Amino acid sequence: MTDFNHSEIEEYCISHSSPQSSLLCELERKTLLRSVYPRMISGALQGRFLAAVSQMVQPYTILEIGTFTGYSALCLCEGLKPGGRLITIDNNPEVETLARSFFERSDYNQQIEFIIDDAARRMEMLMPPFDLVFLDADKENYPRYLKLASRLLNKGGWLLADNVLWGGHVLDASHKNQKETKGVVLFNQMLANDPQYQVVMLPLRDGLTLARKIC
């Protein structure tokens, strides 16, 4: 049996999935050129997956924690019900100009509220219900975000979390004391053991968890 590396498998999957829009292609290129950490972008395969989940859920309200350059927000908007809204929060003002420029060019400009602020502080101010929450921010705070998201999600709502494998560090004892790894490991344990949720973790890119709030 021939061994294929992860990038080859991902490229094969991308080539056999529906294509991303020209706007998303442009945003991905500009992120790769301008960002110090371009791998933070969801990218084509995960982006199509996020869009598919949103289209299945058809949320009226979405909360995204961690905007980066706006790619995942635009993907999630593809499933918004008419008149629905997405709130996306990031604490890095350096991403604001690029993200806003693409939001303004999209079909969802009037449905996106982009906030530069501390995510936990702002989450405490928000009022439920939300139909879908996507976590993709600072990993050490994932456990805190989980508690806050659980208050905001309605029954039957969906929680998605990115980077839940954290580069494989969740299985590497040499990284167990790093604050980001500790945050991800604790988050994974909390969510898997929380009776409020039905949970599935997928090895998509750096790991993506889907959890449905059942009570």
N, C-alpha and C positions, 0 to 999 in steps of 0.2 A: 504494500500500500504506500502511495506517495505521500510524503509529509508536506503540508502547505503551511506557510507562516500566517500569522494573524492578519497582516495587511492584505495578503492575497485573498484570504477568505472574505474580508470586509469589502474589498473591491468587487469581488464576484457578487456579493449580496447587493451592493449598490447598483451594479449593472443590470440586475434582475429585479429591481424595485422601481416604482414610479419615480420619475425625475423630480428634482427640486425646481422651484421656479427660477426664472432668470434673476429676479431680485435677490433671492437667497444665494444663488451662485456668486453674484457680485459681492454680497456681504461676506461670504466665506472667504473670497479672494482678498478683500480689503482687510479682514481680520488677520489672515495669515501674513500679510505684508506689514501691518501697522502694530500688531500686538506683540508685547514681550512674551506672553504666554498663549500662543494661538491655539494650543490643544484644549484650552478651556471652552472652545466653541463646541456645540453639540455635533455639528457636522451632518453630512447628507443622510447617512443611514439612521442615526439616532433621531435626526430631525424628522424623517419620514415616519419613524415609529411614534414620536410624540404627536405628530399631526394625526396619525391613525387612531391613537388612543383618544385624543380630543374629539375626533369625528365620531367615534363610537359613543363616548360619554355625552356629547353635545351639551357642554356646560353653559350655564348662563353667567357664572362668575368664576374666574380663574385668578389665583394668586401665585406669582412666581417670586421666589427668593433667590436672587442672583441673576442679574440681567446680562452682564458682560456686554457684548456688542449687539444684543437684541435678537440673535438668530433663533433661539428656542422660543422666545415670546411670539415671534411671527409664525412659527410652526404650530404652537398651541392655539393661536387665534383661528386657525383654519377650521376648528370644530365649534367655535362659539355660536350660540344661538343668535338670531337676529336681535339686535338691541343689547346683547351681552357685553361684558367688559372684562378686561384683563388688567390687573394691577401688578406691576413688576417693580421690585425694590433692589437697589444696589447701593453700597456705601462708597463706591469709587467714582468720583466726579470725572475722572479721566476718560471713562467710557461713554459719558453722556452725549457728547456731540455726535459721535459716529452712530450710536444707537438711535438717537432721536432723528437723525437725517434719514435713516432707513424706515423708521416708523412712519414718518411723514410721507414717504413715497409709497407706502403700502396701502392696501384696501382697508386696513384695520385702524388707521390713524385715529379716528374718532372713538375707537373702542379701547385704546390703550392708555393707561395712566402710569407714567414712569416717574418713580420717586427716588431721589437720592437721599438716603437716610440710613441709620442703623436699623437693620431688618427686625431684630427682636423688639426694639423700642416701638417701631411702627406697627408690628403685628399685635402688640398689646393694645394699640389704639383702634385697630380695625374691629368691625362688627361682623358676626356671622350672618348668613351662611355663605360658604364658598362650595362650589361643586367639585373643584379640582385645585390641588396645591402641588406645585413643583419646587422641590428643594435642590438648589445647585449653587450653594454659597460656601462660606467658610466652614470647614468640616468639623472643627472643634466645637462649634455651636449646634451641630445637628441634633443632639439630644434636647436642647432647649427649643429649637425650632419644632421638633416633633410635638412637644407638649403644647406649644402655642398653636400649631396647625390643628391639633385635635380639637381644640376649642372652636376653631373657625370652620372646620369641615362639617357639612351636614351629614345626616345619616344617608348612606348610599354614595357619599362622595368618595373621590379618589385622591390618594396621596402618591406622588411619584418622587423618587429621590435618586440623584445621579451620584456617580463615583463611590458606590457602596462597596467596591472591592479595593479602592484606593491604591491602584497600581500593584495589587497583590500583597500590600503591606498588612492587610487584615490577617494573613496567614504566616507572616514573617515575624518571629519573636524578636528579632533585632530592632524592629521598629515599634515595639509595643508601648514604649514610653513617650513617643512623639505625640504631641497634643492633637494633631489632626487624625492620626491613626486611632488614638484612644477615643476621640469623638465619634468616628465612623463605627468602630467596634461596638461601642456602647449603644449608639443609635440602632444598629442592626439587631442587637440583643433585645433592646426595649421594644422595637416594633414587632419582632418575631414572637415575643411573649405577651403582647398586648391583646387581650380578648376582644377589644373593639374592632380589630382589623383582621381581614383575610389578606395574606401576604404572599407574594411570589417575587423572588430575586432572580434576575436574568443576567447572564454573563455578556451582556451587550456592551461593547467597548470597555469602559472601566467599571461596569456593573450598574444596573438600573433596577430599582425596586418599585413594584407596583403594589399598592395596598388599598383595599376597599374598606371604608368604615361601615361596619354592619350594625353598630349600636351606639 
